[in-house]
Amino acid sequence: MSSETPFQINVPDEKLTALRATLELATFPDELEDAGWKYGPPLADMKRLAERWRNEYDWRKYEKEINEELPMFTRDIDVDGFSTLNIHYVHKKSESVDAIPLLFCHGWPGSFLEVRKILPLLTASAPEHPSFHVVALSLPGFGFSEAPRKQGFGINQYAEVAHKLMIALGYNEYVTQGGDWGGLITRKMASVYGGRHHKAWHTNFPIAEPPSWKSPLFFLSFLLTPWSAEEKAGLERTMWFRTKGRGYFTQQSTQPQTLGYSLADSPVGLLAWIYEKLVLWTDNYNWSDDEGSGDIAFPDIAHSIEIVLTWVSLYWFSRAGPAASLRIYFELRGDCEDIGQSPCIPMGASFFPKELIVLPAAWLRKSNNVVSESHHKTGGHFAATERPDELVQDVRKMFAQGSPAFAIIPGRTGYA
């Protein structure tokens, strides 16, 4: 393992100039009358966003803020059968000497920036709650991490990179938190490295296999037990996603390169592709132009729409380009469909009503060692951005004094 290198984002001026020039030449499609969101992002939204991105959005301002706020580094990680990848990550330690090492793992269309709101909360030291040393990596092919150059870079390799990063940082024992692909990757880490290194995992993307005749008593109980209001709403949300919100998954998991040409060539295409998810996958989260919103990922920004442009800009300026981030769907598609054997280490789960897949908690308990469970009345797919306080409270609860996962890492209770 190589030593770490401090990292600062510094997008070349010529890339900023080229982006504005490309946006200047953007061509927009027509739109049906009164279409709203029925067919995708409204034309008025897209024109307003593109105009803001071209003329008013100041990438240098947010680049500077990110550099000043997040301690970032890169490090070479050797991946079995795939040579070496240079991995970008955030690493912030708590002042608590016995803080718990925690890996935060993002998904798509997120990034390491999703840790920004929860980072100061997780690392905060107080007698009332445990504290954490936090590592948030950019997955290979995302952000400023190097992308794999060979086919077949699957969930085992993503898990290997994340695990080896924690070991390289001196965290031989650690816990994890993740959603979306991050939830599946940390789940794989729990299966492969659980017990000796990976001690417990928490996810806001809790998925499980439905009841089957493999477990006759559980299956009969499932058939005879009435649905609760929360379970009905969750299954309705899941059905919406599977019938009306999953087209992107089919494309990205079968022909990602075809889509990649469009996203790498057209900033407006990339903007529409991601903006759609940021709106439809959240629980009425405010991505609008309204000033004075208190529910924004960057508290010092007057216009919360700037968050959208920052997220999309990160993909546009990413090290490997936006097409590289799509390939995870091709390589990991089977892991999303087939849950397989569940890890034995302690698990924590946060249920948010506007997650993409919201299954009954009993299904999760049947096949996982669930020791902490929280159900929320609001919140969607991007919990770390939408509901950071609630997500952090859930993580703290899982490792707090008196909980089953308290002191799961010897000598690291998380308390000062």
N, C-alpha and C positions, 0 to 999 in steps of 0.2 A: 504493500500500500504506500502511495506517495504521501507527502505532507500536504496540508491544505494551503491554498493560496487565497488571500483576501480578494474579493471581487466587487467591482463597481459597474453598474450599467452605464454604458457610454455609446449610444447609437450614433454612428457616423452622420455628419451633416448631410452628406449626399443621399442617404436613405430617407431622411426627412424631406428633402427637396423632391426626391423622386415620388414619394407618397403623395405630396400635395399636387404634383403635376399629374399623377394618375387620377386622383380624385377630380381634378379639373376637367378631365376628359370622360368622366363617368357617363354611361348611358343607362337610363332607367326604363323598366318595362311599363306598359300601361296597367290599368287597374279597373276592375269591375265596379259598378256603382254600389255604394253602401256595403262594401265587402268586409270592412273592419279587419279582424284577425282571422276570418274564416279561411282564407287562402294563404295566410302567412303575414309577415310584417306589413303594415299599411304603407302605401307609397309616401304619404306625408311624413310619417316617422322616418323613413329611410332618407328622404331628401333633407330633412332637418338634421339628422345625425351626420350625414355625409358633409353637409355644409359646415357644421360645427367642427368636424374633424379637419376639414381643409383650411378654414379661415380663423377659427377661434381657439381650438384646442392646442394647448402648449405642452407637448410631450416633455420638454426639458424641465418644466416645473415639477411634473410628477416623477420623472426620472430622479431628480435631485431629492425629492421627499423620500422616495423608496430607498435610495442610497444612504440617506442620513438616518432613516428609521430602522432599517433591517440590516443586521450584521450578516453579510453574505460572503460565501467562500466557494471555491471549486476544489475538487480532488479527483485524482484518477482512481477508478475502481476497476479491478480485473474481473471480468465476467467469464465463467467457464465456457469455452467454445466460441466466444465472441470478442476476444482480445480485451482491450482496455477502453473504457469510456470515461470522459471527463464530465463529472457530475457537479451541478450547481446546487447549493443549498443555503438555507438560513439556519443559523445556530446561535441561540441566545440562552445563556445560563441564568438560573435564578440565584438570588443572593443566599438562599437557604442551602446550607452545606449538605443536607441530606435530601435535596430535591430529587424527584423521580425522573429519570430520562424518558422522554416521550417523543416518538416519531409521528409527525403529522404528514399524511399522504393524501394528495389531491387527486382529482379525476379530470374529466373533460366536460365542458370547455373551461375548466378552472385552471389554477396554477398555484405556484407557491404564494402568490399574493393573498390567497384565501386565509392564510394564517395571520394576516396583519391585524385584524380586530381581536383575535383571541390570544395573540402572543403576549401582550402585557398582562392579561388576566391570568393566563396559565403560569407565567413566571413570577407573579406577585407572591410575596411571602407574608403570611399572617397566621396568628395562632388558631384562627377559625377554620382554616382549610389547608389541604396539601398544596405544595408548589412543585413546579416541574422545570427541568432543563428541556428546552424544546428544539427539535431539529425538523425542518420542513424542506424536503428536497424537491427539486424540479425533476419529474420523472424523465427518463431517457426519451429524447425526441420532443420534449416540452421546454418552454422557456429557454434558459441558457445552459441546459444540459445537452451534451452531445447525443446524437441519435444513433441507434444501431445501424450498421451498414450491411448486415446479413439478414436473410429471411429466418423466420422461426423464433424471433425474440419474444417469448411468451411469458406467461405469468410467473413461471419459475425464475426466469431471468430478472424480471422486475423485482420480485421478492428478494432475490440474491443481491441485487444492487443496494436496495434499501437496508438489508441486514448488514452487509459488509460496510456500508457507510457508518452505521451505528457502532460497529466493532472498531472501525478505524478511529472513531472519535473517543474511544475508551469506554464506551457503554456496553460492556459484555452482557449486561442484563437490562432490559428495557421494556416499555409498554408502547402501545400504538393507538392512534386515532385516525380514522379515515372515512370518507364517503365516496360514492360513485366507484370508479376503478380503484381508488384508494382503499375503499372498504374491502374489495375482493383481493387486492394485493396484500393488505395486512392480514386478511384471513388466511391466505396462503402462507404467509410468514408464520402465523400462529400454528399451522399444521406442520411446517417443515422445521422451524426453529423453536417451537413452543416447548416450554419446560426448562431447558438449559439456558436459553438466551431470552426468548420472547416470553414474558411472564404473564401478560394479560393484554386484551385488545378491546377497544371500544369503537363502535361504528354508528353513524347516523344514516346508514343505508342497510338496515337489517333485512336480509332475505333468507328464505328457507324453502325446503321442498314441501309441497302440499302433502296432506295425509294420503296414505295408500294402504292397500291390503297387506303390505309388508309388516305393518303394525296393526293387526286387526282391531284391538281394543281402542287404540287412538283413533282409528278410522271410523269406528262406530260412534265414538264419543263426538267426533266432528260432525257426523250426520245427524245426531240427535240434539246437539246443543244449539239453541237459537243464536243468530248473529246479534252482537251488540250494535248500537248506533255507530260507534267508532269503527267497528269491523266492516259494516256495510259501506260506510263512506270510504274506507281504505280500499275495499275491493272495487268500488266504482272508479276511484282514481286510477287504480291499477289497470282496469279495463279501458279507461280513456287512453292511457299511455300505450297500451298494446294495440289498440285499434286506430288511434288518431295521432299519436305522438312519436311513433317509433320508426318512421320512414328513414330518418337520418341514420339509424342503427343499421338498417338493412344495407344502405349504400356504403357506409364506412366499413362494414364488416365483410363486404363481398368485393367491391371494386374501389378501394380508397384512392388509388392512384388517379383514376378518372376524375373524381371530385377534386383531388389535390391540385390538378392543373388550374382549375377555376379559382380556388381559394388562394393559390400562390400568385395568380396574375391579377385578380380583381379585389382591391380593398373593400369595395362596396359589397361584393359577393361574400367575402369573409365576415363583414359587419352584419349582414342580414342573417347569415348562417348561425352566428353566435347570439345575436340580439334576440332572435326568436326563442332560443332556449332560456335566456336570462329572464324573459317575460313569462313564458308559459310554464316554466319549471319552478317558479317561485310562488309564494303565497301573497299575491298582490303587493309585492315588494316595489318600492318607489324608485323606478329608473327614469322618472320624468324630469322635466326641466324646472319643476317647482323649486323656488328658492326657499331657504330656511328649513328644509327637511332635516329632522333630527335623526332619521333612520337611514343613514348612508354609511358606506364602508369607509369613506375618507372624511372624518368629521370637519375638516377645515375647508372643504370644497363647497361652494355655494350651490352649484348645479350637480345634482346626483347623476345626471346623464354622463358626466365626465367619467364616472366609474366604468360605464360600458365602453367608452372609448379607450380607457386605460387597459381594460381586459383585452380588448380586440387588438390594440397596439402591441401588447406583449406578444400576441400570436404573430402579428405581422413582422415584428422585429426579432422574433425568436431565432435562436442560433441555427436551427435546421430548417426554418420556414414552417408555415402552417400545415403543409401536407404531411409532415413527419408525425404530427400528433394524431392523425387519423388511423395510422397503421396498428395502433394498439387494439382497435376493434377487430381487425382481421385476425390478429394473432391470439386474442383472448376471447373471441366470440363464444367458443365452446365452454369456457370457464364461467361465462355469465349465465348460460342456459343450464349447465350441469353443476349443481352445488357440490355434489360428491360428499366425501367423508368430512365431518365437522371436526374442528379442533377441540382439544380437551381442556385447554387452559381457560381461566376465567374470562368471560365476555360481558361487556356492557353494551346496551342498546338504547338509542334515542329514537323515538317515533315522532315524526313530523307529518301532519296531515296532507301536505301537498308534495310529499316525496313522490317519485315516479312509480315506485312499487311499494305499496303499503299492505302488508300481509298480517294476518292475525298473530299476535304475540305468542300464542300457544304453539304455533308451528315452529317458531324460533326456539322456544324452550325445549321442545321435544328433541331437538338434534344438536343443541349447544349447551355449554356450561354457563348459562346466563346467571350472573350474580348481581346485576344492577340493571334496572329497566326504568325508563322515563317516557311518559306520554304527554305530548304538548298539543295545545289547542290551535296554535298557529305555527307557520313555518313551512318551508319547502325544501327543495333539493340542495340549496347552497346554505346549509345551516350555519356555517362559520361566519358567513356574511350577513345572512338574514336575522339570525337569532344567536349572536355570539354569547350573550350572557347565559342563556339557557343551556347551550351546548357545554360551556365551561362548567356550569353548575353540575351538569350530569357527570362530567369527567371527574370533577372533584368528589362528588358523592360516591363514585365507584371506589375511590382510593382513600376515602376519609376514615378516620378512626371509628372503629366499630363495624366497618363494612367487611364483607368476605375477602376483598382484595387489599385490605389495609396491610402495609408492610410486605407486599408480595415480593418486593426486592429487599433482601436482608440489608439492613443498615441505611435504607433509603425510604423513610416513612413519608417524606415530603413536608414535614413540619420543622420549623426553625428550632 
